[in-house]
Structures are given as C-alpha cells and as structure tokens.
Amino acid sequence: MSFLKKVGDFLFGKDSDIFDDKGQIQHKLPKKKWDAWHQRTKVDPSYNWRNHTGITNSQHPKK
C-alpha cells in the first residue's frame, strides 16, 4: 500500500467492502458459519434476540 493511499484512508476513511453492487449489506462469511449461527438461534432460546427485553429487576445492580 502506498503512502498516499494510507494518508487518504486516514483523512477520508476507507471504502467499506460490506456492500454488494445493489447497495445491500453482504457479509462475507462462509455458508457453514451462517448455518451454525442460524441453527444456534433456533435451538437455544438464550441466543434468540426476540427473548431479550432489557434489564429486569433481578439483573439491575443494587445501589
């Protein structure tokens, strides 16, 4: 990488490579990893984000 490229990235930010040609987010993870993540959310309810409602009274630190 050239010096000018590094300076340009520092000043103006790097180009993100998470978007496809249509502007949609495209995560570059292998299919096996995506399948394992998706299966985990179905099997274990603690990984399901829909089950989380925030801090409950029992989780709140005592003052």
NORDA-V281949 format. One record per backbone hydrogen bond with DSSP energy under -1.0 kcal/mol. NH is the residue of the N-H (numbers start at 1). CO is the residue of the C=O. Records with the same first field share a line. If there is no record, write none. Layout:
NH->CO + CO
//
This chain:
6->2
7->3
8->4
9->5
10->6
11->7
12->8
13->9
20->24
23->20
26->18
29->27
34->30
35->31
36->32
37->33
38->34
39->35
40->36
41->37
43->39
44->40
47->44
51->48
52->49
60->56
//
